[in-house]
Structures are given as C-alpha cells and as structure tokens.
Amino acid sequence: MPIRLPETLPAYDILDREGVMVMGEGRAARQDIRPLRIGLLNLMPMKITTETQFARLIGATPLQIDLSLIRMTEHQSRHTAPEHMETFYRTFAEVEARGEKFDGLIITGAPIEHLPFEEVTYWEELTRVFAWTQTHVHSTFGVCWGGMAMAWHFHGIPKHILDHKAFGCFRQRVLAPTSPYLRGFSDDVLIPVSRWTEMLQADLDRTPGLRTLIGSDEVGPCLVEDPGHRALWIFNHFEYDSETLKREYDRDVANGTPINVPQNYYPGNDPSRVPLNRWRSHAHLLYGNWVNEIYQTTPYDMAEIGNS
C-alpha cells in the first residue's frame, strides 16, 4: 500500500517520480481499511526537504500511511514559505486540542545543539509533546537532537559537546541482531552522521530499561530502544539523501566556516567526485521495520492508543 499525501504537497510529485507508491486523498478515502496515522513533528528549518526524506522511507512499506505534518505552535519557520506551512502543517496546539491520536510520531532533529535544552525557545511546548506521546501516540521515533531531547526529558541523560563535528558516514555495529527493528540488517552498517554533540554509552548503561541496538566505538551509540516510553531514538541520519552531507559541506565552505571533508562519503575522500549512497537499503529496512511493528501492535480502535 502507498503513503497518503495531498497531491499538491511537493513531496507527492518527487516521490511519484522516484517510483515510491503515493496515493491522493480521494483514492485513499475509497479504500475500506484503516491506514496507520503517523505524525511528523518537523523541527528542521528546511521543511520540504525533511518531510520528503521521511515520507520516502515510510512510504516504501506495504501498508497505507496517513502522514500528518505538525509544527511547534509559536515557532515561525524562516526557511519555508508561509503558504506551504499554512497549507500543509498544523500546530501542535491544534492537534492537542482536538484530542488526536497517532499510531506513530517522528520528532526530527534541529540545528540547535549548542543550546542547553531549557534555553530552546519552544522547549516548554516540546515537553508537553513528550508527555502527550505517552497517552496519544503508540510509538515515537526521536531523530538526532529530537532523540537526545527525549533522553534528557524522560531520563535526565545529558548530551555532551564534541570538540569537533562528527561529520561523514561511519560504520556502526548491530548490537541486538534479534530486535524486530533490525530484521534483515547486516552485522555492520554505514550511517550518515552530522552533529556537534553525542550521547555516551556509559550514561545509557546506567539508565534502567534502555537498550542500545546499534552503536560505534568511533561516534558512540546510534539507535536506542526505550520500551518504557514506547520509543526509539536514533542519533544519526538514515533519512539523509545522497547529497545532504555535500550540501552541508558546500554551505560551510561557502560561508568560510571551518569544516572537515565528510569522512567515508566521497569516493577517495575527494569532494570533486559524486558521493555514493551506501545506506539507503538499511534506511528503508529500519523505517519499514518500525512501521511493521506499529502495525502488529497498535490497537485497531485508535481510541485505545495510550490506554495500556
């Protein structure tokens, strides 16, 4: 089954051209099945790029997905046209007021790693989001800063500032090969990393109930399961396009910002060459497995979500 998107959303045409199964709202309404409702709380500045990246991954599963785009209530995007935000996004306050429930929720990263969590302008509302997920969301997926924020809110696990940016594609070891989220995974995987902060495995090990599923000696824990809060956290970027790291690198070079060539990304570490995507298949596996786990365990009656 395809992912259900408004036909006027830019991601619809992009994914349709790529061969991803997408479905307009009219056709979806004629199907006599309950789609999985997945929300995307998009904290990234380039909204269209991010929503397309995640829609691509969750739209590759055999299930019908109803994707809802959500933004923080008071925070205004400076990098995405107001018309796009008004047409396709709802504020968290609107979603909360309507008492909506979701089978899954993705909370993206945000380029605010240098700030203490409590100094983020929308932190108070985000803590309300976290509390709301415990009664209105069956499974939550925190990505990069979004995952670190969840770790801090629910467990008091701090993020640590790095002395240089972890930037490039790094090999990670699968530490829990029997996890249903890692079905079909190789023993080690290559994952894009782009961050100035890290979580320490020692801090995770001291926290009861957490389980690190993928990790690296070089760039630390990657994928962590928090079953007590029905959540996954991933501190790296499986969702990245082939040229996302290149765009970040080129931007910093153009701005005169000190930056290293992203490791293990360009052939021969030569920025003049076209980078190869070596993580796409595992990205689809992870998000497909997550969607499948939601499908297997979420209540058919959405009113029952959060009641157990």
Salt bridges, closest charged atoms under 4 A:
GLU18 OE1 - ARG56 NE 2.73
GLU51 OE2 - HIS84 NE2 2.87
ASP66 OD2 - ARG4 NH2 2.47
GLU96 OE1 - ARG128 NH2 3.20
GLU100 OE1 - ARG37 NH2 2.92
GLU100 OE2 - ARG90 NH1 2.28
GLU100 OE2 - ARG98 NE 2.80
ASP103 OD2 - ARG34 NH1 3.00
ASP163 OD1 - HIS164 ND1 2.58
ASP188 OD2 - ARG171 NE 2.64
ASP203 OD2 - HIS160 NE2 3.00
ASP203 OD1 - ARG206 NH2 2.33
ASP217 OD2 - ARG173 NH1 3.41
ASP226 OD2 - HIS155 NE2 2.93
ASP226 OD2 - HIS229 ND1 2.83
GLU239 OE2 - HIS237 ND1 2.73
ASP241 OD1 - ARG56 NH1 2.74
ASP241 OD2 - ARG247 NH2 3.73
GLU248 OE1 - LYS165 NZ 3.77
ASP250 OD2 - LYS246 NZ 2.90
ASP252 OD1 - ARG251 NE 3.13
GLU293 OE2 - ARG183 NH1 3.37
